[in-house]
Amino acid sequence: MSARRTVPIPSSATGLTMTMTAAFAAVLLAAVGVVRAQTVYSCDFEPASQGEAFQPGSVEGQGTPPWAGFFASAYDIAGSLVDNDSAEEGSQCLHLSGYQTSHLTLPEAATNQWFEFAYRPNFREGMPGTAWVCTTRGDKADAVGIWIGLQWDGEKGIVVAASGIPAGDGTPAGTEIGTFTNDQWQTMSFQTDNFSGGYKMFLGDLPAGSFSPPGFTGIKTIVFSTATQNWQQTGDWKIDGIHLGDAPVYAVP
């Protein structure tokens, strides 16, 4: 049996082959429609992460687009940026306590996107408290879409889903969908779907239910608050790592 011959390939031919292979791969990827994940909005409240923002103190007017305070009541005070080691990542996070609310209105409503954030409840032992997050399909006076409340009875924390901002004493009314751990960072994720008119929610990686609020058509305004209508004002939580995009960064559905 004759020995197998090995024919060396000239370096120029090798380069040509590699170039043709790369070109073919690019054409193939374009043909199958590979799409990169896109981010509509993200915020970690770090200094100079959005131009001159974010500086310690009130978050009012900081960021692009700017954060604001007043939402449901003229008494709402904007949350503040805290510079300490309690941030989920980096050196700063948004802190709300007492009668405080911070909201962000996007230039356009985001549809069929993931809305996610990290949060750390800081309720007092032995004292009930409330904190909540919601979104509206338009400006702040428009219909509420997502509404999730944290309810603390002094010892245990539950997560509640509701349609619209609760009235009365400010205690979140609605469906209990899970629990939270006080003084610990955790995440919430919402997979919105305009076709079905609702969203799926995740606490960490765990599914927490599907909801279809009346008139849900996307997210334009995002609200974080500890303000309640009974003037109890004992809520306290920190927010960090806000993400709005077409792929999740926290949940693994």
CORHU-V413302 format. One record per residue. RES is the residue in three letters. PSI is psi in radians with two decimals (999 if undefined). OMEGA is omega in degrees with one decimal (NA if undefined). Layout:
RES/PSI/OMEGA  RES/PSI/OMEGA
This chain:
MET/2.29/-178.1  SER/2.62/179.3  ALA/2.57/179.3  ARG/2.26/-179.7  ARG/2.43/175.0  THR/2.10/-177.7  VAL/2.03/179.7  PRO/2.49/177.8  ILE/2.20/179.2  PRO/2.56/-177.6  SER/-0.63/180.0  SER/-0.66/179.0  ALA/-0.65/178.3  THR/-0.79/178.7  GLY/-0.68/179.5  LEU/-0.74/-179.9  THR/-0.77/-179.8  MET/-0.69/179.0  THR/-0.76/179.5  MET/-0.65/179.5  THR/-0.76/179.1  ALA/-0.72/179.8  ALA/-0.73/179.3  PHE/-0.70/179.4  ALA/-0.70/179.6  ALA/-0.74/179.0  VAL/-0.70/-179.3  LEU/-0.76/179.4  LEU/-0.69/178.8  ALA/-0.65/-177.6  ALA/-0.66/-178.2  VAL/-0.03/173.2  GLY/0.79/176.9  VAL/2.19/-176.9  VAL/2.27/178.3  ARG/2.56/177.2  ALA/2.43/-178.7  GLN/2.53/179.9  THR/2.22/177.2  VAL/-0.75/-179.6  TYR/2.47/172.7  SER/2.60/-178.6  CYS/2.18/175.0  ASP/0.12/175.1  PHE/0.42/178.6  GLU/2.59/179.9  PRO/2.36/176.8  ALA/0.31/179.3  SER/-0.34/175.1  GLN/1.36/-177.1  GLY/-2.19/179.7  GLU/-0.31/-179.6  ALA/2.69/7.7  PHE/2.31/179.4  GLN/2.56/179.4  PRO/2.53/-177.3  GLY/-2.80/-179.2  SER/2.44/178.2  VAL/-0.14/-178.5  GLU/2.15/176.3  GLY/0.00/-178.6  GLN/2.55/176.8  GLY/2.98/179.4  THR/1.89/-6.5  PRO/2.86/-173.5  PRO/2.54/173.6  TRP/2.63/179.7  ALA/2.97/-178.4  GLY/-1.24/-174.1  PHE/2.25/175.5  PHE/-1.27/-176.6  ALA/-0.26/-177.0  SER/2.50/179.0  ALA/-0.23/-179.9  TYR/-0.12/-179.4  ASP/2.39/175.4  ILE/2.40/-178.6  ALA/2.57/176.0  GLY/3.02/-177.2  SER/2.75/176.9  LEU/2.21/-179.4  VAL/2.40/-176.5  ASP/1.55/178.5  ASN/-3.04/-175.1  ASP/0.21/-180.0  SER/-0.05/178.9  ALA/2.57/-179.4  GLU/-0.71/173.6  GLU/2.60/178.5  GLY/-2.59/-172.8  SER/-0.18/-176.2  GLN/2.72/172.8  CYS/2.97/177.0  LEU/2.31/-179.3  HIS/2.24/176.1  LEU/2.37/176.7  SER/2.75/-179.2  GLY/-2.44/-177.0  TYR/1.21/-177.8  GLN/2.50/178.8  THR/2.40/173.5  SER/2.28/178.1  HIS/2.69/-178.2  LEU/2.25/176.8  THR/2.10/-179.8  LEU/2.73/178.2  PRO/-0.64/178.9  GLU/2.69/178.9  ALA/2.39/177.3  ALA/2.25/-177.8  THR/2.57/177.9  ASN/0.85/-177.9  GLN/2.90/170.4  TRP/2.26/173.6  PHE/2.14/-175.1  GLU/2.72/173.4  PHE/2.79/173.4  ALA/2.53/-179.3  TYR/2.67/178.1  ARG/1.82/177.3  PRO/2.47/178.4  ASN/0.90/-178.8  PHE/2.70/-179.0  ARG/2.44/176.5  GLU/2.34/177.3  GLY/0.02/-178.5  MET/2.14/179.5  PRO/2.64/179.4  GLY/2.87/-177.8  THR/2.47/170.4  ALA/2.68/-178.5  TRP/2.78/175.4  VAL/2.48/175.2  CYS/2.90/174.1  THR/2.72/172.3  THR/2.74/-176.6  ARG/-0.25/179.0  GLY/-2.45/176.0  ASP/3.13/-169.2  LYS/-0.39/-178.7  ALA/-0.02/-175.9  ASP/3.10/-176.4  ALA/2.38/178.8  VAL/2.36/176.9  GLY/-1.52/175.5  ILE/2.34/169.2  TRP/2.03/-179.3  ILE/2.30/-179.9  GLY/2.55/170.1  LEU/2.20/-178.5  GLN/2.11/-176.6  TRP/2.17/-177.7  ASP/0.15/-178.4  GLY/-0.35/-179.9  GLU/-0.61/-175.6  LYS/2.56/179.7  GLY/2.32/174.9  ILE/2.70/177.6  VAL/2.27/-175.0  VAL/2.41/175.2  ALA/2.40/-179.2  ALA/2.88/175.7  SER/1.90/180.0  GLY/2.84/-179.8  ILE/2.23/-177.1  PRO/2.58/178.6  ALA/-3.06/175.8  GLY/-2.21/-173.3  ASP/0.03/177.6  GLY/-0.10/177.7  THR/2.24/-177.9  PRO/2.07/175.8  ALA/2.54/179.1  GLY/-2.53/-173.3  THR/2.23/174.5  GLU/2.19/-175.4  ILE/-0.07/180.0  GLY/-2.97/180.0  THR/2.89/174.3  PHE/2.82/178.8  THR/2.19/-179.7  ASN/2.58/177.5  ASP/0.66/177.9  GLN/2.43/177.8  TRP/2.39/175.9  GLN/3.10/-175.2  THR/2.68/170.0  MET/2.47/178.1  SER/2.47/179.8  PHE/2.11/176.1  GLN/1.81/-175.1  THR/2.61/-177.6  ASP/1.82/-178.0  ASN/-0.43/-178.7  PHE/-0.69/178.3  SER/-0.21/179.2  GLY/0.74/-179.2  GLY/-2.76/-177.8  TYR/2.71/170.5  LYS/2.46/-177.8  MET/2.55/177.6  PHE/2.35/170.0  LEU/1.85/-167.0  GLY/-2.19/176.2  ASP/-0.02/-174.9  LEU/2.20/176.0  PRO/2.40/-177.9  ALA/0.24/175.5  GLY/2.91/176.5  SER/2.46/-174.6  PHE/2.57/-179.7  SER/1.42/179.6  PRO/2.57/178.1  PRO/2.27/175.9  GLY/0.33/-178.8  PHE/2.10/-179.9  THR/0.40/178.8  GLY/-3.05/-176.6  ILE/2.10/173.4  LYS/-0.64/179.4  THR/2.33/179.4  ILE/2.31/-175.0  VAL/2.30/170.8  PHE/2.39/-174.8  SER/2.76/167.2  THR/0.12/-178.6  ALA/2.42/175.5  THR/2.81/-174.9  GLN/-0.09/-179.5  ASN/0.11/180.0  TRP/0.37/175.7  GLN/-0.86/171.6  GLN/0.90/177.8  THR/0.19/177.7  GLY/2.69/-179.6  ASP/2.07/174.9  TRP/2.82/178.9  LYS/2.55/-177.5  ILE/2.45/179.1  ASP/2.90/172.3  GLY/0.84/179.0  ILE/2.35/-177.5  HIS/2.33/174.3  LEU/1.94/-176.5  GLY/-3.13/-175.1  ASP/0.11/174.9  ALA/2.52/-178.6  PRO/2.64/173.9  VAL/-0.28/178.9  TYR/-0.94/-176.3  ALA/2.62/173.9  VAL/1.46/-174.3  PRO/999/NA
